[in-house]
Structure formats: C-alpha cells, structure tokens
Amino acid sequence: MKKISRIALCAMTIGAGAFMVSCGDDDVTAPPVEPTLYQKLGGTARVADPNNPGQMIEQGRLSYRSVVDSTIVLIVSDIVAGVNGNLGAHFAPIAGEVFGPDQNTTNVAILSKNLTDFFSANTGGGATNTYSGLGMVAAHDPAQNPRMGAKATDANYDKFIGYVGAAAGLNGVTDPALIGDVVEVLESLRDPIVQQ
C-alpha cells in the first residue's frame, strides 16, 4: 500500500509540476481590457463642478450630465418653437411646469439627475454612481409615470437619439467611435422605451 501511495504521490507531483510549467506566465496572454464608456467619457478623475462652485465631480459623470442637460434644453426649445412634432407630447408635463405660471424647474432637475444616474451607473461608473429610479418600461409609460406625456414610437425614439447626438456635439463629443458607443447604449434601450 505504501508503494502505491508513494507512486501516486510522485505521479501527482510530476503532473502538477508539468501543469504549472505549461501554464506559466509566458504562455498566457490576457486579452486587452476595453475601457467602459464611462471611462472613455473621462472616468473617475475628479474635476471642478461648473454647476456647483467649490465642489468636485467625476469627469465621466460631468460628461453625461452635460449631454443630458443639453438634450433637455434642445427638446424643450423645440417644443416652445413647435418644431419637434409629436415628440413634444412626451415631455409636455415637464414643459408645462417650466413654462406654466409657477415656472417650476424641479422636475427638470429630477429628470436630469435620473438620466445622469442611469447612464453613469450602467456604463461603468462604479460604486460611486447608482440609479434608484423607475425601470425603463415604467419610466416611459404615462400610466406609471405622470411626468411622461405619451408612449413613444420608433420614430420618436429615433428623433430623441438625434437630439442626444446634437447635444453630444455641443459638448465636444465628436469622435465617431465614441458616438457609436453612445448610440449602441441608446439602441439597447429601444425595446423597453418604445411602447407603441
């Protein structure tokens, strides 16, 4: 029995040694890690927050917030001018608050924060960025979200993606590959958002 144990132990030792030699560092090359979209937009580097003097913000989050805010401004401006067709119906409740007698911008700020949180958290923003808002289906269903004025069609969503592209350009995001990454994220959300 001792002979079998010694032989087995010897075989295992030789086998383990051969395995370790065959799996050495020289033989295994890890594939390059693709940076997340959040990292491509500036990542976690802390910069001065232009909206809040004396405070810092992650560059990735600032990039998202800047594009989100510019998108909102473009959409609301076109609602006022009457040039964005039926996309204005989706944002009518919020636009009504902004341009109503009270000129309340609270829900615009909430929309901006929610969208910034959502994109930051879901594109590699890490533990410092979380989203606690409604799911995409509920957020875009007027029956579940009173801030949404109408259900979206594919044409509405295409128009929205166009606004995001224009807002990205206004904020210096002009690299075609980066814009392609942003469009890819937006396209991944089409099914739960388009409900008509």
C-alpha positions, 0 to 999 in steps of 0.5 A, a space after each residue: 500500500 505504501 508503494 502505491 501511495 508513494 507512486 501516486 504521490 510522485 505521479 501527482 507531483 510530476 503532473 502538477 509540476 508539468 501543469 504549472 510549467 505549461 501554464 506559466 506566465 509566458 504562455 498566457 496572454 490576457 486579452 486587452 481590457 476595453 475601457 467602459 464608456 464611462 471611462 472613455 467619457 473621462 472616468 473617475 478623475 475628479 474635476 471642478 463642478 461648473 454647476 456647483 462652485 467649490 465642489 468636485 465631480 467625476 469627469 465621466 459623470 460631468 460628461 453625461 450630465 452635460 449631454 443630458 442637460 443639453 438634450 433637455 434644453 434642445 427638446 424643450 426649445 423645440 417644443 416652445 418653437 413647435 418644431 419637434 412634432 409629436 415628440 413634444 407630447 412626451 415631455 409636455 408635463 415637464 414643459 408645462 411646469 417650466 413654462 406654466 405660471 409657477 415656472 417650476 424647474 424641479 422636475 427638470 432637475 429630477 429628470 436630469 439627475 435620473 438620466 445622469 444616474 442611469 447612464 453613469 451607473 450602467 456604463 461603468 461608473 462604479 460604486 460611486 454612481 447608482 440609479 434608484 429610479 423607475 425601470 425603463 418600461 415604467 419610466 416611459 409609460 404615462 400610466 406609471 409615470 405622470 411626468 411622461 406625456 405619451 408612449 413613444 414610437 420608433 420614430 420618436 425614439 429615433 428623433 430623441 437619439 438625434 437630439 442626444 447626438 446634437 447635444 453630444 456635439 455641443 459638448 465636444 463629443 465628436 469622435 465617431 467611435 465614441 458616438 457609436 458607443 453612445 448610440 449602441 447604449 441608446 439602441 439597447 434601450 429601444 425595446 423597453 422605451 418604445 411602447 407603441 
